Amino acid sequence: MLRSANTPLRHARFDSRLASRSMAMLICFVGMMVGSGCSALRPIVGVPAYQLPPQYRASVRTGQELIDLSRLRQSQPADYRVDSGDVLGIYIEGILGNEGTVPPVLTPNGGDLRPSLGYPIEVERDGTISLPAAGAIPVRGLTLDEVRERIRRVFTDELQLLRPDVTRVPVLVTLQKGRTYRVLVIRQEAGQDAAIDLGADSNGLGIVRRGIGRVVELPAYENDVLHALAATGGLPGLDAENTVCVVRGAMCGQCRPDGFPWAGHSVAPQSTGDPNLPDELASHPEVLAFQGGGYRSGAPQVLRIPLRAFPGNEAHFSESDIILADGDVVYIESRVDDFFYTGGLLGGGQFQLPRDYDIDPLEALAIVQGQSNGNNGQSRAIGGFSALNKDVTVGASKMIILRPRPDGTNLPIEIDLYEAVHDPVERVVIQPGDYLVLQYTKKEAIAAFFERHVFEGLILGVSSALVFN
């Protein structure tokens, strides 16, 4: 009878102790979250992606196509035109060679030249050739047949040193060596010798690039941008800018003594980019040495040629702009600032953006998690910390994109990963310089805290009890 009377009192005391312990555990739980600096209690608040204007989702790179590469090559003339630097083989019976003797034959060891006849005569800088008794004869811009006819007319009609005999050919003119143009090509690519891998498990952070210059000799009518690229490795690699810069050399702005521009390039091409030479290129020792310590006539002309463009929006440049001359520099720059950065649950990192197409937050997340898993990243979840891992663990579904503004501040953009899977409005285009922060919502943070600090401890306690008992 006494035992049954004390039962309600015991139940009341037990319920009171249980409530006190539950309250104490709740206070400890909240205190541990606050004391541990839980980011869910201090979240980054951003502008929802669906409230942004459409230009944030507009394509920046996707849809661009490679331009017609034939625009980077100059047209081939029907006949070879003589100019300064050409070496002609000339034989004039009785004048340049004894009468009745066989003209000298030159057989080249290599190259595209064919065997030629005659004595070597170089075309001077002023476009003339010097022959015995005739002095300087202008030949610039003439074909070989026209040069032969001019020499014959000088020695027959003007000097009357040769008989005008139409049954025999007293003058022979051939091309022994064509003129060439010395062009400096600088490429900053990891695929070139300019890249040194430091072995760091990072994206672009473990690569040190330095400009490597190669002086190439381009034959006449092949002295253009396309042949300069082909001679030094082809089109720019994926880690380089898809743009070719042409810097006019020391000859830019100067003219020949006869008042016409030097053959092979335009005097002042229309610039489509920054008129000033990049600092790293202007101070490059090979450029300074190649051009005699600097440019002779003020700021150089710089032409930027984008190799990819949207259909109908290609860059406007003429054939004279892509023709190269002595002292010109072709420059390919590495993508030094084409990166996005990560923080929060993704961890700190720097990742290079694809060069030829755009990516959205889901694709950026796949790149980060894929490379993190390849670098043995530490994560309890199989697919990473995001809510898209489809694992049994709690994942984060809130991504904040901190986008730099021109005034130095950042625009926080909030992405809901669950919505981004189905709604294209949430998929803003990732831009260079974006900082991606993955964080929990408040509910996800509480569930993750319970999973890591309570549930895992309970599982370990039960396992230990089963093992040792």
C-alpha positions as CSV (number, residue, x, y, z in Angstrom):
1,M,0.0,0.0,0.0
2,L,2.8,2.4,0.9
3,R,4.7,1.4,-2.3
4,S,1.8,2.2,-4.5
5,A,1.4,5.6,-2.8
6,N,5.0,6.6,-3.5
7,T,4.9,5.6,-7.2
8,P,3.4,8.9,-8.6
9,L,5.9,10.9,-6.6
10,R,8.8,8.9,-8.0
11,H,7.5,9.4,-11.6
12,A,7.2,13.1,-11.0
13,R,10.8,13.3,-9.7
14,F,12.0,11.3,-12.7
15,D,10.2,13.5,-15.2
16,S,11.7,16.6,-13.5
17,R,15.2,15.2,-13.7
18,L,14.7,14.2,-17.3
19,A,13.5,17.7,-18.2
20,S,16.4,19.2,-16.4
21,R,18.9,17.0,-18.2
22,S,17.2,17.7,-21.5
23,M,17.4,21.4,-20.9
24,A,21.0,21.1,-19.8
25,M,21.9,19.1,-23.0
26,L,20.1,21.7,-25.1
27,I,22.0,24.5,-23.4
28,C,25.3,22.7,-23.9
29,F,24.4,22.0,-27.6
30,V,23.7,25.6,-28.3
31,G,26.7,26.7,-26.3
32,M,29.0,24.3,-28.3
33,M,27.6,25.7,-31.5
34,V,28.2,29.2,-30.5
35,G,31.6,28.5,-29.0
36,S,32.8,26.6,-32.0
37,G,32.0,29.5,-34.3
38,C,29.3,27.8,-36.3
39,S,29.0,29.6,-39.6
40,A,25.3,29.0,-39.8
41,L,24.8,31.5,-37.0
42,R,26.7,34.1,-39.0
43,P,25.7,33.3,-42.6
44,I,26.6,35.5,-45.6
45,V,23.5,37.0,-46.9
46,G,23.3,37.5,-50.7
47,V,21.0,38.6,-53.4
48,P,18.9,35.6,-54.6
49,A,19.9,34.5,-58.1
50,Y,16.4,34.7,-59.5
51,Q,16.3,38.5,-58.7
52,L,19.3,39.2,-60.9
53,P,19.0,40.7,-64.4
54,P,19.4,38.3,-67.4
55,Q,22.9,39.5,-68.2
56,Y,24.2,37.5,-65.2
57,R,23.2,34.4,-67.1
58,A,24.2,35.5,-70.6
59,S,26.8,33.5,-72.4
60,V,30.3,35.0,-72.3
61,R,32.4,32.3,-74.0
62,T,30.0,29.5,-75.0
63,G,29.0,30.0,-78.7
64,Q,32.2,31.5,-79.8
65,E,33.8,29.9,-82.9
66,L,37.3,29.8,-84.3
67,I,37.8,32.6,-86.8
68,D,38.7,31.8,-90.4
69,L,42.4,31.1,-90.1
70,S,43.0,32.1,-93.7
71,R,42.5,35.7,-92.6
72,L,45.8,35.4,-90.7
73,R,47.6,34.5,-94.0
74,Q,48.5,36.9,-96.8
75,S,47.4,36.2,-100.4
76,Q,50.0,34.7,-102.7
77,P,50.8,36.7,-105.8
78,A,50.8,35.2,-109.3
79,D,54.5,36.1,-109.8
80,Y,57.4,36.7,-107.4
81,R,58.1,40.4,-107.0
82,V,61.7,41.4,-106.3
83,D,62.5,43.5,-103.3
84,S,65.3,44.4,-100.9
85,G,67.2,41.4,-99.6
86,D,66.6,39.2,-102.6
87,V,69.7,37.6,-104.2
88,L,69.4,37.4,-108.0
89,G,71.4,35.2,-110.2
90,I,72.4,37.4,-113.2
91,Y,74.4,36.5,-116.3
92,I,75.1,39.1,-119.1
93,E,77.1,37.6,-121.9
94,G,80.3,39.6,-122.4
95,I,79.5,42.0,-119.5
96,L,78.9,39.8,-116.4
97,G,80.6,36.6,-117.7
98,N,82.9,36.0,-120.6
99,E,81.4,35.5,-124.0
100,G,81.2,31.8,-125.0
101,T,81.5,30.6,-121.4
102,V,78.9,28.6,-119.5
103,P,77.0,30.6,-116.8
104,P,77.7,29.4,-113.2
105,V,75.2,27.0,-111.8
106,L,74.1,27.2,-108.2
107,T,72.6,24.0,-106.7
108,P,71.1,24.8,-103.2
109,N,71.6,22.1,-100.5
110,G,68.2,22.6,-98.9
111,G,65.1,24.7,-98.8
112,D,62.5,25.2,-101.5
113,L,64.8,27.0,-104.0
114,R,65.5,25.4,-107.4
115,P,68.9,25.4,-109.1
116,S,69.7,28.8,-110.6
117,L,72.1,30.3,-113.1
118,G,74.2,33.4,-112.9
119,Y,76.4,35.5,-110.6
120,P,74.8,36.4,-107.2
121,I,73.7,40.0,-107.1
122,E,71.8,41.3,-104.0
123,V,69.0,43.8,-104.2
124,E,70.0,46.8,-102.1
125,R,67.9,48.5,-99.5
126,D,66.9,51.2,-101.9
127,G,65.6,48.5,-104.3
128,T,68.4,48.7,-106.9
129,I,71.0,46.3,-108.2
130,S,74.5,47.4,-109.2
131,L,75.9,46.1,-112.4
132,P,79.2,46.8,-114.2
133,A,79.0,49.9,-116.5
134,A,75.4,50.4,-115.7
135,G,75.5,51.4,-112.1
136,A,72.3,51.2,-110.0
137,I,69.2,49.8,-111.8
138,P,65.9,50.0,-109.9
139,V,64.2,46.6,-109.8
140,R,61.8,46.8,-106.8
141,G,58.4,45.4,-107.5
142,L,59.4,43.8,-110.8
143,T,59.0,40.1,-111.7
144,L,62.1,38.2,-112.9
145,D,61.0,38.5,-116.5
146,E,60.6,42.3,-116.0
147,V,64.1,42.5,-114.4
148,R,65.6,40.7,-117.3
149,E,63.9,42.9,-119.8
150,R,65.0,46.1,-118.0
151,I,68.6,44.9,-117.9
152,R,68.5,44.0,-121.6
153,R,67.1,47.4,-122.4
154,V,69.7,49.3,-120.3
155,F,72.6,47.5,-122.0
156,T,71.2,47.5,-125.5
157,D,69.2,50.7,-125.9
158,E,70.8,53.0,-123.4
159,L,74.5,51.9,-123.1
160,Q,74.5,50.1,-126.4
161,L,77.0,47.5,-125.1
162,L,74.9,44.5,-126.4
163,R,73.6,43.9,-129.9
164,P,69.8,43.7,-130.1
165,D,69.8,40.2,-131.4
166,V,66.3,38.7,-131.0
167,T,67.5,35.2,-132.0
168,R,69.5,34.7,-128.8
169,V,69.1,35.7,-125.1
170,P,72.2,37.6,-123.9
171,V,70.7,38.2,-120.4
172,L,69.7,35.5,-117.8
173,V,68.0,36.4,-114.4
174,T,67.0,33.8,-111.8
175,L,66.2,33.9,-108.1
176,Q,69.1,32.4,-106.0
177,K,67.8,33.3,-102.5
178,G,64.6,35.0,-101.6
179,R,64.4,37.6,-98.9
180,T,63.4,36.7,-95.3
181,Y,62.0,38.6,-92.3
182,R,63.2,38.2,-88.8
183,V,60.3,38.1,-86.3
184,L,60.4,37.5,-82.6
185,V,57.7,35.2,-81.2
186,I,57.1,35.1,-77.4
187,R,54.7,32.5,-76.0
188,Q,53.8,32.1,-72.3
189,E,52.2,28.6,-72.2
190,A,52.6,25.6,-69.9
191,G,53.0,23.5,-73.0
192,Q,56.1,25.4,-74.0
193,D,59.5,25.4,-72.4
194,A,58.4,28.5,-70.5
195,A,56.6,26.4,-67.8
196,I,58.3,25.0,-64.7
197,D,56.1,22.7,-62.6
198,L,56.9,23.1,-58.9
199,G,54.9,20.0,-58.0
200,A,52.2,21.7,-56.0
201,D,48.8,20.1,-55.9
202,S,47.1,23.3,-57.0
203,N,45.5,24.6,-60.2
204,G,47.9,27.0,-61.7
205,L,49.6,27.9,-58.4
206,G,52.4,25.3,-59.0
207,I,53.3,26.6,-62.4
208,V,55.9,29.4,-62.9
209,R,55.9,30.9,-66.4
210,R,58.5,32.9,-68.1
211,G,58.5,34.4,-71.6
212,I,60.4,32.3,-74.1
213,G,61.3,34.1,-77.3
214,R,62.2,32.5,-80.6
215,V,63.5,34.4,-83.6
216,V,62.1,32.9,-86.8
217,E,63.0,33.6,-90.4
218,L,59.9,33.9,-92.5
219,P,60.3,33.8,-96.3
220,A,58.7,36.4,-98.4
221,Y,54.9,36.0,-98.9
222,E,54.9,33.7,-95.8
223,N,55.8,36.6,-93.4
224,D,52.4,36.6,-91.7
225,V,50.8,35.8,-88.3
226,L,49.7,32.3,-89.4
227,H,53.1,31.2,-90.5
228,A,54.7,32.7,-87.4
229,L,52.4,30.6,-85.2
230,A,52.9,27.5,-87.2
231,A,56.7,27.8,-86.9
232,T,56.5,28.1,-83.1
233,G,54.0,25.5,-82.0
234,G,50.7,26.3,-83.6
235,L,47.7,28.0,-82.1
236,P,47.7,29.1,-78.4
237,G,47.2,26.3,-75.9
238,L,44.3,26.1,-73.4
239,D,46.3,27.8,-70.7
240,A,47.0,30.8,-72.9
241,E,44.8,33.7,-74.0
242,N,43.0,33.0,-77.2
243,T,44.4,36.3,-78.6
244,V,47.5,37.1,-80.6
245,C,49.2,40.4,-80.1
246,V,51.3,41.9,-82.9
247,V,53.7,44.6,-81.8
248,R,55.2,46.6,-84.6
249,G,59.0,46.8,-84.5
250,A,61.6,49.4,-85.1
251,M,60.6,49.9,-88.8
252,C,57.1,51.0,-87.9
253,G,56.6,54.7,-88.9
254,Q,59.7,54.8,-91.2
255,C,59.8,55.0,-94.9
256,R,62.2,54.2,-97.7
257,P,64.3,56.9,-99.3
258,D,61.8,57.0,-102.3
259,G,59.0,57.9,-99.9
260,F,57.1,54.6,-100.1
261,P,56.6,52.3,-97.0
262,W,58.9,49.4,-96.5
263,A,57.6,46.3,-98.3
264,G,55.9,43.6,-96.4
265,H,53.9,45.5,-93.8
266,S,51.7,48.4,-93.2
267,V,53.1,51.6,-91.7
268,A,50.5,52.2,-89.0
269,P,47.9,49.4,-88.7
270,Q,44.6,50.1,-87.0
271,S,44.9,49.0,-83.4
272,T,41.9,47.2,-81.9
273,G,43.2,47.1,-78.3
274,D,45.4,48.9,-75.8
275,P,47.7,51.2,-77.7
276,N,50.4,50.9,-75.1
277,L,52.8,47.9,-74.9
278,P,52.2,45.6,-71.9
279,D,54.7,46.3,-69.1
280,E,55.9,42.7,-68.9
281,L,56.5,42.7,-72.7
282,A,58.1,46.1,-72.9
283,S,60.7,45.1,-70.3
284,H,61.3,41.7,-71.8
285,P,65.1,41.5,-72.4
286,E,64.7,39.6,-75.6
287,V,62.4,42.3,-77.0
288,L,64.8,45.0,-76.1
289,A,67.8,43.2,-77.5
290,F,65.9,42.2,-80.6
291,Q,64.9,45.8,-81.3
292,G,68.1,47.5,-80.3
293,G,67.1,48.6,-76.8
294,G,63.7,49.9,-77.5
295,Y,61.4,51.6,-80.1
296,R,62.7,54.4,-82.2
297,S,59.5,56.4,-82.8
298,G,57.4,56.8,-79.7
299,A,54.8,54.2,-78.5
300,P,54.6,51.1,-80.7
301,Q,51.6,50.0,-82.6
302,V,49.8,47.0,-81.0
303,L,47.3,44.9,-82.8
304,R,45.2,42.4,-80.8
305,I,43.6,39.6,-82.9
306,P,41.0,37.4,-81.0
307,L,41.1,33.9,-82.4
308,R,37.5,33.1,-81.3
309,A,34.4,35.3,-81.7
310,F,30.7,35.0,-81.9
311,P,29.3,34.5,-85.4
312,G,29.0,37.8,-87.2
313,N,31.1,39.7,-84.6
314,E,34.6,39.0,-85.7
315,A,37.4,41.5,-85.3
316,H,38.0,43.9,-88.1
317,F,41.5,43.8,-89.4
318,S,43.0,44.0,-92.9
319,E,45.5,41.8,-94.6
320,S,48.2,44.5,-94.2
321,D,47.8,44.2,-90.4
322,I,48.8,40.5,-90.3
323,I,51.8,40.9,-92.5
324,L,55.0,40.9,-90.5
325,A,58.3,42.7,-91.1
326,D,61.8,42.8,-89.6
327,G,61.6,43.7,-85.9
328,D,57.9,42.8,-85.3
329,V,56.9,40.8,-82.2
330,V,54.2,38.2,-82.0
331,Y,53.1,37.8,-78.4
332,I,50.9,35.2,-76.7
333,E,50.0,35.8,-73.1
334,S,49.2,33.3,-70.5
335,R,45.8,33.4,-68.7
336,V,47.2,34.9,-65.5
337,D,43.9,36.1,-64.0
338,D,41.3,33.7,-65.4
339,F,40.6,31.9,-62.1
340,F,37.8,31.5,-59.6
341,Y,38.4,30.9,-55.9
342,T,36.7,28.8,-53.3
343,G,36.1,29.0,-49.5
344,G,33.8,27.8,-46.8
345,L,33.1,24.0,-46.8
346,L,34.8,23.7,-50.2
347,G,38.1,24.8,-48.6
348,G,40.5,27.3,-50.0
349,G,41.5,26.9,-53.6
350,Q,42.2,28.5,-56.9
351,F,40.8,26.9,-60.1
352,Q,41.2,27.9,-63.7
353,L,38.1,28.6,-65.8
354,P,37.7,26.8,-69.1
355,R,38.9,29.1,-71.9
356,D,36.3,28.3,-74.6
357,Y,33.0,27.8,-72.7
358,D,31.1,29.1,-69.7
359,I,30.4,27.2,-66.5
360,D,27.6,27.6,-63.9
361,P,27.7,27.0,-60.1
362,L,26.9,23.3,-60.6
363,E,29.7,22.8,-63.0
364,A,32.1,24.8,-60.9
365,L,31.2,22.6,-57.9
366,A,31.9,19.5,-60.0
367,I,35.3,20.8,-60.9
368,V,36.2,21.7,-57.3
369,Q,35.0,18.4,-55.8
370,G,36.5,16.3,-58.6
371,Q,39.9,17.8,-58.2
372,S,39.7,17.8,-54.4
373,N,38.9,14.0,-54.5
374,G,41.9,13.6,-56.9
375,N,44.1,15.3,-54.3
376,N,42.9,13.0,-51.5
377,G,40.6,15.6,-50.0
378,Q,39.3,14.9,-46.5
379,S,35.5,14.6,-46.4
380,R,33.1,12.3,-44.7
381,A,30.8,12.4,-47.6
382,I,31.5,10.4,-50.7
383,G,30.7,13.2,-53.1
384,G,31.9,16.1,-51.0
385,F,30.2,18.5,-48.6
386,S,27.5,19.8,-51.0
387,A,23.9,18.7,-50.9
388,L,24.2,17.2,-54.4
389,N,26.5,14.4,-53.3
390,K,23.4,12.1,-52.9
391,D,25.1,10.5,-49.8
392,V,23.5,9.6,-46.5
393,T,25.4,12.4,-44.7
394,V,24.1,16.0,-44.4
395,G,25.2,18.3,-47.2
396,A,25.2,22.0,-47.7
397,S,22.8,23.5,-50.2
398,K,23.6,27.2,-50.0
399,M,26.3,28.7,-52.2
400,I,27.4,32.3,-52.1
401,I,29.2,33.9,-55.0
402,L,31.2,37.0,-54.1
403,R,31.5,38.9,-57.4
404,P,34.0,41.7,-57.6
405,R,32.7,45.1,-58.5
406,P,34.6,47.9,-60.2
407,D,34.6,50.0,-57.0
408,G,36.5,47.2,-55.1
409,T,33.4,45.8,-53.2
410,N,31.8,42.4,-53.7
411,L,28.3,41.6,-54.8
412,P,27.1,38.5,-52.9
413,I,24.9,36.2,-55.0
414,E,22.9,33.5,-53.3
415,I,22.5,30.1,-55.0
416,D,20.1,27.4,-53.9
417,L,21.7,24.2,-55.2
418,Y,18.5,22.2,-55.0
419,E,16.7,24.8,-57.1
420,A,19.7,25.1,-59.5
421,V,19.3,21.5,-60.5
422,H,15.9,22.2,-62.0
423,D,15.7,26.0,-62.5
424,P,18.2,27.6,-65.0
425,V,17.5,31.0,-63.4
426,E,19.8,29.9,-60.5
427,R,22.7,29.1,-62.8
428,V,24.6,32.4,-63.1
429,V,27.7,32.4,-65.2
430,I,30.9,32.1,-63.2
431,Q,33.3,35.0,-64.0
432,P,37.0,35.4,-63.4
433,G,37.7,36.6,-59.8
434,D,34.5,35.1,-58.4
435,Y,34.8,33.7,-54.8
436,L,32.5,30.6,-54.2
437,V,31.6,29.9,-50.6
438,L,29.6,26.8,-49.7
439,Q,27.8,26.9,-46.4
440,Y,25.0,25.2,-44.5
441,T,21.5,26.6,-43.9
442,K,20.6,26.8,-40.3
443,K,18.6,23.5,-40.4
444,E,21.5,21.8,-42.2
445,A,24.0,23.1,-39.7
446,I,22.0,21.7,-36.7
447,A,21.6,18.4,-38.5
448,A,25.3,18.2,-39.4
449,F,26.3,19.2,-35.8
450,F,24.0,16.4,-34.4
451,E,25.4,13.9,-36.9
452,R,29.1,14.6,-36.2
453,H,29.1,15.3,-32.4
454,V,26.1,13.3,-31.1
455,F,25.1,10.5,-33.5
456,E,28.7,9.5,-34.2
457,G,29.5,9.5,-30.5
458,L,26.5,7.4,-29.7
459,I,27.5,4.9,-32.4
460,L,31.0,4.7,-31.1
461,G,29.7,4.2,-27.5
462,V,27.4,1.4,-28.5
463,S,30.1,-0.2,-30.6
464,S,32.6,-0.1,-27.7
465,A,30.0,-1.6,-25.3
466,L,29.3,-4.4,-27.7
467,V,33.0,-5.2,-28.2
468,F,34.1,-5.0,-24.5
469,N,31.0,-6.6,-22.9
